[in-house]
Structure formats: C-alpha cells, structure tokens
C-alpha cells in the first residue's frame, strides 16, 4: 500500500479527467435522465397523474406530499450513487470499461450503497440528536416557545463555547474525517467488482491508515477551492438574473454543480489509484496475461 502523495493523486485525477471526462459526463447525464423517467412513471402509476415535481415544490399537505418527497429523495440518491459508481468503475478500470458496462455496474451498486447510507444517516441523526438535546438541556432546558436563546444573558459563555466546539467537531468529523477515512469505499467496490458497501468501508479504512491528516488537508483545500469558485459563479449568475436573464441559475449553477460532482468523484478515484499503487491489476487482466 502506498503512502498518500497529493501531487501523485492530483496527476492521477488529471489523467482520468483527460481520458474519461466526456464519458463521465454522459454517465452522469444518463443517470439523471433515468431519475426523471422514474419520477414521471411513478407520478402516473402511484399518484394517478399527480405531478410529483409540483407536489415536492409546493409542499402538498398530507401523505401524498410526504410519499412524493420520500420517493424523490430515494430516486435522487439512487441516481447520484449510480452516476458516481459508474464513474468510479470507468476510472479505476483504466478506462477499459465501456459505457454500458460502467452504467450497469453503477445502478447495480447504487441500491446497496443507498441502503447503507440510510442506515448510517439514521445512526448519525440519533447521535446528533442526543448531542443537541444535551446542549439545550445544559442551557436551561426546553422553553415553551422553543426560543432557547432569547435570553442570552442567562446562558453562560462556557456553554456557548461548548456549543461552538461541538458544531465544529461535527464539521471536522462529518466533513473531513469521515470522507478521508471512508471516502474510498466507492472506488474500492468498483475496482474489485464487489457490491458489499460494508466491506468497502473496511477496505477504505485500511487503505487510508497513516494518511488521515494529509487526506483531510487535501479534501479541505478542495472544499475551499470549490467554495471560492462557486461563490464567483453564483455572483455571475445573480448579476445575469438581475439584468433580466431568467434562466441564469439553470444554465450556469446546475451545470457547474454537475461538473463539480464529476470532478470530485474523479478526485476520490485518483486518491484510490494512488494509494493502490498506481496501475490497477484485477483478476481479468491476470487471466488475459496467463491465459
């Protein structure tokens, strides 16, 4: 197992972008089209022609709106995971996997990945809920009007500092540490053709051992760069919208966000390739050599 080197991982990402950027865009777009098709089909099949997009945007009261929102989130998660896993498969396979093979694997892997993510989010929600409950209780309990901080003079500085520390601790853990240690699960699944995300989490943990701080710093730099560029793009979109360009957000922000999603997955794939020792050799290649 190699030690993590930012320069080597960055070069691997640039190689993937050069060789597979166009294919990755198509993989993401096809997954998005599948998402739209599924939502339209479900609108007519389950909701008797009710527009689920409208139900989600307008917040239809009652079970219809809830079910529509839940199905939309599930389909969105599946489409995103399918696109990401398809990109991982194409990139870590040395660009030998064709479009259909990558897309098929992406959708096969998306279902167990989404199931695992739901379980993890539930656990994190419980942990976060207990932390928030403890902070509120320490600040004096629950007010009838839920305006806990309306009387700030009764809240000690120490408790406010504790709340800030807990907030940034969650940011570091959820935003940097977990992606650094478990972020290679997707490329690991794709590289070894597995569909067990829990095995992939263990594989990612073992691969990133000893490189945690470097990976966290790398991901932090990427996040900061994304924030600065996104802010610049958002300002441009806002200016265009102010001067009368009605679809500035759809034509600028959405494609830019899609491009970042593709690039980020390639960055993660580049990290995996670098830590795996460069060129990947799988069982199919061994059979080709010795067959």
C-alpha positions, -999 to 999 in steps of 0.1 A, spaced: 0 0 0 14 34 -10 17 65 12 -6 93 2 10 119 -20 -11 149 -31 9 155 -63 6 119 -75 -31 117 -66 -37 150 -85 -19 138 -115 -40 106 -115 -71 127 -113 -59 148 -143 -52 117 -163 -87 104 -155 -102 138 -165 -84 138 -198 -92 102 -207 -126 98 -192 -141 133 -187 -165 131 -216 -177 96 -208 -182 106 -171 -204 135 -182 -226 111 -203 -227 86 -174 -240 113 -151 -265 127 -176 -279 92 -183 -284 86 -146 -302 120 -143 -324 111 -173 -333 77 -156 -342 97 -125 -366 119 -144 -381 90 -162 -387 71 -129 -403 101 -113 -426 106 -143 -436 69 -143 -442 69 -106 -463 100 -108 -488 83 -131 -485 48 -117 -488 57 -80 -504 91 -78 -529 89 -106 -513 115 -128 -503 139 -99 -471 158 -108 -446 147 -82 -423 176 -91 -451 200 -82 -460 181 -51 -425 184 -39 -420 221 -48 -454 232 -34 -453 210 -3 -486 193 -7 -500 186 27 -509 151 38 -495 117 29 -492 124 -9 -467 151 -4 -447 131 21 -446 100 -1 -437 120 -31 -409 137 -13 -396 104 1 -397 88 -34 -380 117 -49 -352 116 -24 -348 79 -28 -346 82 -66 -322 112 -64 -299 92 -41 -300 62 -64 -293 83 -95 -264 101 -78 -249 69 -64 -254 52 -98 -236 80 -116 -208 81 -90 -203 43 -91 -203 42 -129 -176 69 -130 -156 50 -104 -158 18 -124 -148 36 -156 -119 54 -140 -104 27 -118 -106 2 -146 -80 21 -165 -107 34 -189 -112 -2 -203 -148 -5 -191 -171 6 -218 -201 29 -213 -228 3 -209 -207 -19 -185 -199 11 -163 -235 23 -162 -249 -12 -155 -224 -17 -126 -233 18 -113 -270 10 -110 -264 -24 -95 -241 -9 -69 -264 21 -62 -290 1 -43 -268 -15 -16 -249 19 -13 -281 39 -7 -293 13 18 -261 15 37 -262 54 36 -297 54 50 -286 32 79 -256 54 86 -276 86 84 -301 72 109 -272 64 134 -257 99 129 -291 115 133 -295 97 166 -260 107 178 -265 143 166 -300 145 183 -285 134 216 -258 160 213 -283 188 206 -305 176 234 -276 177 258 -266 212 248 -302 225 251 -306 208 284 -274 223 297 -285 258 285 -316 257 307 -340 232 292 -367 235 266 -387 267 265 -424 266 258 -419 287 227 -387 269 216 -368 302 217 -340 288 237 -315 316 232 -339 346 235 -325 353 270 -288 352 262 -277 368 295 -288 337 313 -266 315 291 -230 312 303 -201 319 280 -188 284 287 -219 268 273 -219 289 242 -182 280 236 -192 243 242 -219 246 215 -194 261 191 -169 234 198 -195 207 193 -205 223 160 -170 225 146 -163 190 159 -192 177 138 -179 197 108 -145 182 111 -158 146 117 -186 147 91 -170 170 66 -133 159 67 -125 128 88 -152 105 76 -147 113 39 -109 109 44 -112 75 60 -143 61 43 -143 80 10 -125 53 -9 -153 28 -4 -169 36 -38 -137 32 -59 -128 0 -39 -162 -15 -48 -158 -6 -84 -122 -18 -87 -129 -52 -72 -164 -56 -87 -180 -60 -53 -215 -50 -42 -209 -51 -4 -205 -15 8 -197 -25 43 -167 -45 31 -157 -14 11 -158 8 42 -133 -16 59 -112 -16 27 -112 22 27 -103 24 64 -73 1 59 -61 19 28 -61 54 44 -45 43 76 -15 66 82 -26 92 57 -56 107 76 -42 142 82 -29 145 46 -62 134 32 -82 158 54 -59 186 43 -63 177 7 -101 175 9 -102 208 29 -82 225 1 -106 211 -25 -136 223 -5 -122 258 -1 -114 260 -38 -149 248 -47 -164 274 -23 -144 303 -38 -152 293 -74 -189 286 -66 -192 320 -50 -178 336 -81 -201 316 -104 -231 324 -81 -223 361 -83 -222 360 -121 -255 341 -122 -270 367 -98 -259 396 -120 -273 379 -151 -305 372 -133 -307 408 -122 -303 422 -157 -332 400 -170 -317 366 -178 -344 345 -164 -327 311 -166 -293 321 -152 -294 295 -124 -305 266 -146 -279 274 -173 -249 283 -150 -253 269 -115 -267 235 -123 -241 225 -150 -214 239 -127 -226 217 -98 -228 187 -121 -192 193 -133 -180 196 -97 -198 163 -88 -180 146 -116 -146 162 -108 -150 153 -71 -156 116 -79 -125 117 -101 -105 132 -73 -116 104 -50 -108 79 -77 -74 95 -82 -67 91 -44 -77 54 -46 -55 48 -76 -25 65 -60 -29 46 -27 -34 13 -45 0 18 -60 -8 33 -94 -19 10 -122 -45 -15 -110 -43 -51 -119 -75 -72 -115 -83 -108 -120 -95 -103 -155 -61 -88 -165 -43 -117 -148 -64 -142 -168 -56 -123 -200 -18 -125 -193 -16 -161 -181 -44 -175 -202 
